[in-house]
Amino acid sequence: MNFSTLDRQKQYWDSVSPSLVGPISALALGKWIRKLHPEPLSGRILDHGCGIGRVYEAIGRPSNYIGVDISDNYLEIFRARHPEATIIKLSSWELPFLPKYFDHIISFSVFTHFDVHQMTFMLGEFNRVLKLNGEILLTIFRKEEVKRPVGNWKTISRNLFSRLLDVLGFEIINEVLIPESGYHQDFILAKKRDNIV
């Protein structure tokens, strides 16, 4: 599937059963998040690509949470399971939030479907809506780990992704490898710097 436009991504995700989206449960995801970021997440949290709510459940259903996604199907399931959660449907690549609004952004298994141009744009948006010293937690498929991407997976070299983060105002703080279906997602924690190179 060609993921070059938001409409094509939405079409794909609205057609995929939630039961087929990643083998990592909310419980397991919570353990990986705590391994990457041992301190509890505080302040405003954005879940970019919230799907059916795995991250929301993984981090203990906080009241300071906002989830965003493009899939009507997934958001409907999320709302039915957690009517108390604040979730918003995205209709464009731009994030509908004021600058410096969030303390943390989690984007689990989203950048694994982006090309370099989409990654660059979204990292710019993350920088815009994050407070100074705000943090992003996101996953990529490293080209060095995934020799033959499956389906709509996208890979990027670890060095190129590090350079993208640096140029767009982020510094890597920690990372862990998460096994998934015989491959590994690189789960990265990065902090927003006070200046962009």
Long-range contacts (C-beta under 8 A, 24 or more apart in sequence): 1-151, 1-152, 3-113, 3-114, 3-115, 3-118, 3-152, 3-154, 4-115, 6-70, 6-90, 6-91, 6-92, 6-93, 9-70, 9-113, 10-70, 10-71, 10-72, 12-152, 13-69, 13-70, 13-71, 13-73, 13-74, 14-71, 14-72, 14-73, 14-74, 18-51, 18-52, 18-73, 18-74, 18-77, 21-51, 21-52, 21-109, 22-54, 22-109, 22-180, 23-180, 23-181, 24-54, 24-178, 24-180, 25-54, 26-53, 26-54, 26-55, 26-57, 26-58, 27-58, 29-54, 29-55, 29-58, 29-108, 30-57, 30-58, 30-59, 30-60, 32-176, 32-178, 32-187, 33-58, 33-59, 33-106, 33-137, 35-176, 36-137, 36-174, 36-175, 36-176, 36-187, 36-188, 36-189, 37-135, 37-137, 37-174, 37-189, 41-103, 41-104, 42-103, 43-102, 43-103, 43-104, 43-131, 44-101, 44-102, 44-103, 44-104, 45-102, 45-103, 45-104, 45-105, 45-106, 46-95, 46-97, 46-102, 46-104, 46-105, 46-106, 46-129, 47-105, 47-106, 47-107, 48-95, 48-105, 48-106, 48-107, 48-110, 48-122, 48-126, 49-107, 49-108, 49-109, 49-110, 50-74, 50-75, 50-78, 50-87, 51-78, 52-77, 52-78, 52-81, 53-77, 53-78, 53-81, 53-82, 53-85, 54-108, 55-106, 55-108, 56-82, 56-85, 57-82, 59-106, 61-85, 68-95, 93-118, 93-121, 93-122, 93-125, 94-125, 95-125, 95-126, 95-128, 95-129, 97-129, 98-129, 99-128, 99-129, 100-129, 100-130, 100-131, 100-132, 100-134, 101-129, 101-130, 101-131, 102-129, 102-130, 102-131, 102-134, 103-130, 103-131, 103-134, 103-135, 104-134, 104-135, 104-136, 104-137, 105-129, 105-130, 105-134, 105-135, 105-136, 105-137, 105-138, 106-136, 106-137, 106-138, 107-136, 107-137, 107-138, 107-139, 108-137, 108-138, 108-139, 108-187, 109-139, 109-185, 110-138, 110-139, 111-138, 111-139, 111-140, 111-154, 112-139, 112-140, 112-141, 112-153, 112-154, 112-185, 113-152, 113-153, 113-154, 114-154, 115-154, 116-156, 116-160, 116-164, 119-156, 119-161, 119-164, 120-164, 120-168, 123-164, 123-165, 123-168, 123-170, 124-168, 126-168, 126-170, 126-192, 127-168, 127-169, 127-170, 127-192, 127-196, 130-192, 131-192, 132-192, 132-194, 133-191, 133-192, 133-194, 134-191, 134-192, 135-173, 135-189, 135-190, 135-191, 135-192, 136-170, 136-188, 136-189, 136-190, 136-192, 137-187, 137-188, 137-189, 138-187, 138-188, 138-190, 139-178, 139-185, 139-186, 139-187, 139-188, 140-185, 140-186, 140-188, 141-183, 141-184, 141-185, 141-186, 142-184, 142-186, 145-177, 145-183, 145-184, 145-186, 146-183, 146-184, 150-181, 150-183, 158-186, 161-188, 165-190, 166-197, 167-196, 167-197, 168-196, 169-193, 169-195, 169-196, 169-197
